[in-house]
Amino acid sequence: MPVRSAGLLIYRLCERKLEVLLVHPGGPFWAKKDEGAWSIPKGLIEAGEDELSAAIREAQEELGVEIKGSFVPLGEYRQPGGKVVVVWSVEADATLDVEKVRSSEFQIEWPPRSGRIQSFPEVDRAGWFAIAEAEIRILKGQAAMLADLVKQLGRDQ
């Protein structure tokens, strides 16, 4: 059975244009990557955890704010590595400020084989993007999520 993750595709209507919230992964591997590096807030589902609860928890850990709203199932997406991500769409609270994102951290040995453990944020920044821009920035395996959101909302980009 493939590994399963859960995530939220958070959107807003800004001057009647659809925008989505994407996060950029923290840490040295992703530091200089931009196009094709951004993601929706998501993470692994813990044993016995409800999938939607996992998506909400992961978004809170990565953004530092609680996401509330009407969560609508968007779909399940197999990633290039085989993982399956189950996703819900949710309209953002008007007060969600990407400049105030405060992510949880992870630790790795850096530089490799140095014996030195360093902490990095799971997410080093977040941003609101129009669909056309989001299609350039998002990880290849997540691009279908954007198209499905546009269909779900029944609107142009």
N, C-alpha and C positions, 0 to 999 in steps of 0.2 A: 504494500500500500504506500503511495507517495506521501511525502511530508506535506502537511497542510498548514497554510498561513491564512490569516484573516486581515482585511484592511478596509479602510474607508476612502472613498473617492468624494472628497469634500468640494462643493462648488458654491458659487455665488453668482448673482446677476448684478453686474456693475454697469450702470447706464444701459441696461437692457442687453448687455453682452455677457455671454457665458464665460466664466473664468473658473479654473480648477486650482486647488492647492496641491503643490508638489513639494517634497522634501529632498534635500541633498544629503547623502550619507556623509557622516563625519569620518575622521581617521585619515591616515597618510595615504592609503591606497587611492582614495577618491579625491584627494585634495586638489589635483590639477585637472580633473575630469569634469566636463559640464554637459555637452550634448550626449544624450543617451545614458545619462548617469542618474537622473532624478527619478523619484518613485512616489507612489502614494504612501501615506503612513500605514504600515502593516507589520506583522510579525507572527511568530509561531503561536499556534494554539496549544495551551498547556493541557496536560492530561485531565480529562473530565470537564474541561471548560467549554461552555457554550460558544459557538463560533462568533456570534454577534458581540458577545461580551468581550471576547478576545480582541476583536477589531477595535472596539471602543477603548479598551485598556491600552492596546498598542499605540493608538493615536494619541492618547493622553501622555504616555511615556515619551513619545517622540516630539510632541508639541509643547508639553508642559501645561496644557489647558484641557478641561473636560469638554468633550464634544457632546452636545445634546441636539435633539431634533427628531425628525421622522426618518428613520432608516429604511431604505427601500432596497431589496435585493437587486444587485446588478448582474452578477454571474460568477462563474468559476473559471479560472484562467490557468492553464498549464504553462509554466515557465520553461525556458529553454533547458534548464537543469533538471526538470522533472517535477519540481515542487508545484503544488496546486494552491492558488490564492483565491479564496472566496471573498467577494467584495460587495459592500453596500454603498449606495450613494446617500448623501445627506447634504442638505442646504446649510451653509455656514451661518452661524450667528453673526450679525453685523459687527460685533465687537472683536471678532477674531483678527488679531493684529500679528502678522508674520514677523514683524520686527521684535516681538517679545517672546519668540519661541525659545523655550528652555528644555532641552532634551536630557534624558537620562544618559549615563555614560557607560562605556565598556572599557575593558583593559586588555592590552596586548603587549607582547614583547616588541619594543621598538627602539632602535633599529633591530632587524632580525638578528638573532644569535648574539645579541649584545648583553643579555641577562638583565636588561633594564625594562621594567614594566611601566608603561605610561597609560594614562587615561585619556580617552577621546569621547566627545559627544556622539551619540548614535546618529544625530542629525545636526549638521553644522549651520544650516540655514533652510528657510522655507520661502516660497514665493507663490504669488497668484499669477496664473498664466492664461491667456486666451488659448483656445483649443489648438490653433495652428502653431503657436509657440510651444505649447505643451507637447505636441506630437514630436517636435525636434528634441526636446529635453528629456522626455520620459524613457525609461528602459525599454528596449525593443519588445520584451515579453509582456509589457503592460499597455502597449499602444491600443490594443483592442478595447480596453476599458474606456478609453476616451470616446471612441466611436459608439460604444454601447450606451454611454451616458447621453450623448447627443440624441440618439434614437429614443432612449427612455424618456427624455424631457420633451421630445417632439419639437425640437427647434433647430434652427440653423446655428452654425458655429458663432 
